[in-house]
Amino acid sequence: MRYLVLFIVTIVNLIFTGAIFPNLNIAGIAPDLIICSIASITILEKNMTGAAIGLICGLTLDLLFSGAIGFYAIPYLATGAILYFVCAKMTYIDNYVLPFFFAIGAYFVKELIFALLVYMMGISYSFSHMLIRYILPETLITGIFMLLIHFIFIRLYRSSSMKLKNAEDFKKFNNM
């Protein structure tokens, strides 16, 4: 059941990222649902599942929208892995404040990796313009969107079908 829910989460991420948010953006600014899901799953599970979902979503986006395989997959996988290494040793994670800052940091790291990939491909790219016009507003809206996404994931992980067998950290979610 857990894998079915994670598969549905991946499909919903791809639908929103590829079809809905490009048409419902405000001045070209839309939240990154994949980063929110990666951050929330990594915070709740403290394993590499978030990075795996990022890789799957990134590869699918590469196949659908990119001319180069790995253009989306590398940033999402690297961001999920960095979040895992940050979250792995943490014992206390707040319900809303810390996930908000993790989503902001994860989005910014993902955009820095994108900028590095674009630079390595030799594409003309003004990082300062993109930072002010797109990256900072999208970082803020992704952090705000993370509050809703993390609330939904907390509710999902309270069910017995989503719990890992050896996880001790999930006991604290039942007390909330």
C-alpha positions in Angstrom: 0.0 0.0 0.0 2.9 2.3 0.8 4.4 2.0 -2.7 1.0 2.6 -4.3 0.6 5.9 -2.3 4.2 6.9 -3.3 3.4 6.1 -7.0 0.2 8.2 -6.8 2.2 11.0 -5.2 4.7 10.8 -8.1 1.9 10.9 -10.7 0.3 13.9 -9.0 3.6 15.7 -8.9 4.1 15.1 -12.6 0.6 16.2 -13.6 0.8 19.4 -11.5 4.4 20.2 -12.6 3.9 19.4 -16.3 0.3 20.4 -17.1 -1.4 22.4 -14.4 1.2 24.9 -12.9 2.5 26.1 -16.3 -1.0 27.3 -17.1 -1.9 28.6 -13.7 1.2 30.6 -12.9 1.2 34.3 -11.8 3.7 36.3 -13.9 5.6 33.1 -14.7 5.9 32.1 -11.1 4.6 28.7 -9.9 5.5 26.5 -6.9 7.6 23.4 -7.3 5.5 20.6 -6.0 8.2 18.0 -6.6 10.6 19.8 -4.2 7.8 20.1 -1.6 7.2 16.3 -1.9 10.9 15.5 -1.8 11.4 17.6 1.3 8.3 16.3 3.1 9.0 12.7 2.5 12.7 13.0 3.4 11.8 14.8 6.6 9.2 12.2 7.6 11.0 9.1 6.6 14.7 10.1 7.0 15.8 7.9 4.1 16.5 8.3 0.4 12.9 7.7 -0.7 12.5 11.5 -1.4 15.6 11.4 -3.6 14.3 8.4 -5.5 11.0 10.1 -6.1 13.0 13.2 -7.3 15.0 11.0 -9.7 11.8 9.3 -11.1 10.0 12.7 -11.5 13.2 14.3 -13.0 13.7 11.5 -15.5 10.0 11.7 -16.5 10.3 15.4 -17.0 13.5 14.8 -19.0 11.7 12.4 -21.3 8.7 14.8 -21.8 10.2 18.3 -21.8 13.9 18.3 -22.1 16.4 17.6 -24.9 19.0 16.2 -22.6 18.5 13.3 -20.3 19.5 14.3 -16.8 18.7 18.0 -17.0 15.8 17.6 -14.5 16.9 14.3 -12.9 20.3 15.5 -11.6 19.0 18.5 -9.7 16.1 16.7 -8.1 18.2 13.7 -7.2 21.0 15.8 -5.8 18.5 18.0 -3.8 16.9 14.9 -2.3 20.3 13.4 -1.3 21.4 16.7 0.3 18.1 16.9 2.2 18.6 13.3 3.4 22.1 14.1 4.7 20.8 17.2 6.5 17.8 15.4 8.0 19.5 12.1 8.9 21.0 13.3 12.1 18.2 15.6 13.2 16.2 14.3 16.2 13.6 17.1 16.4 11.8 18.5 13.4 9.1 21.1 13.8 5.8 20.5 12.0 5.8 23.7 9.9 8.7 26.1 10.5 11.6 23.7 9.7 9.9 22.1 6.7 9.2 25.6 5.3 13.0 26.4 5.5 14.0 23.0 4.2 11.7 23.6 1.1 13.2 27.1 0.6 16.8 25.7 0.9 16.0 22.7 -1.3 14.5 24.9 -4.0 17.4 27.3 -4.0 19.9 24.4 -4.2 18.0 22.9 -7.1 18.1 26.2 -9.0 21.8 26.5 -8.3 22.4 23.1 -9.8 20.2 24.0 -12.8 22.3 27.2 -13.3 25.4 25.1 -13.2 24.0 22.6 -15.8 22.9 25.5 -18.1 26.4 27.0 -17.8 28.1 23.7 -18.6 25.9 23.3 -21.6 27.0 26.7 -22.9 23.6 28.3 -23.0 23.4 32.1 -22.6 21.9 32.7 -19.1 21.8 35.7 -16.9 21.8 34.3 -13.4 21.2 37.7 -11.6 18.2 38.4 -13.8 16.8 34.9 -13.2 17.5 35.1 -9.5 15.6 38.4 -9.0 12.8 37.7 -11.5 12.0 34.0 -11.0 14.1 32.1 -8.4 13.5 34.3 -5.3 9.7 34.6 -5.8 9.4 30.9 -6.7 11.4 30.0 -3.6 9.0 31.9 -1.4 5.9 30.5 -3.0 7.4 27.0 -2.8 8.0 27.4 0.9 4.5 28.6 1.5 3.1 25.7 -0.6 5.2 23.4 1.5 3.1 24.1 4.6 0.1 22.6 2.9 2.0 19.7 1.3 3.7 18.8 4.6 0.3 18.9 6.4 -1.1 16.4 3.9 1.9 14.1 4.2 1.7 14.1 8.0 -1.9 13.0 7.7 -0.9 10.3 5.2 1.9 9.0 7.4 -0.4 8.7 10.4 -2.1 5.8 8.6 -0.6 2.4 9.3 -0.2 1.6 5.6 2.5 4.3 5.2 4.7 3.5 8.2 8.0 1.7 7.8 8.4 -1.4 9.9 11.5 -0.2 11.9 10.6 3.5 12.2 10.6 4.9 15.7 10.2 8.5 14.6 6.6 7.9 13.4 5.4 7.4 17.0 5.6 11.1 17.6 3.2 11.9 14.7 0.4 9.9 16.4 0.7 12.2 19.5 0.1 15.4 17.5 
